[in-house]
Amino acid sequence: RSTKLNEITLLGEFAEGIFTPKRLLMDAEQFNASGLGVMNLVSDSLTGELRVNIKRNQNNLSALKGRVIPLYFSGNLQQLAWQLTPPNLEQPAQ
């Protein structure tokens, strides 16, 4: 499934094969988002956080309208892993 973005703004700088965005903004019909992270072309990896704000009352998302949802991502550029908890927080033992 894909989402059509109305606008994306990405400003940052490259240094020694590493891109660090200073500003990442996205806007779509259903949500807007801002983010930060590091793209390392030397190690072919990406880590960061995307803060998604649900704008529209869409199907099962009505309870999330107006809330900011942090999505954390990391991994190989071709196989990113997404999660809702920061990667540096340990999960409680079960």
Summary of the structure (lengths in Angstrom):
residues: 94
radius of gyration: 15.0
end to end distance: 33.7
largest distance: 44.2
contacts: 216
relative contact order: 0.16
helix: 6%
strand: 60%
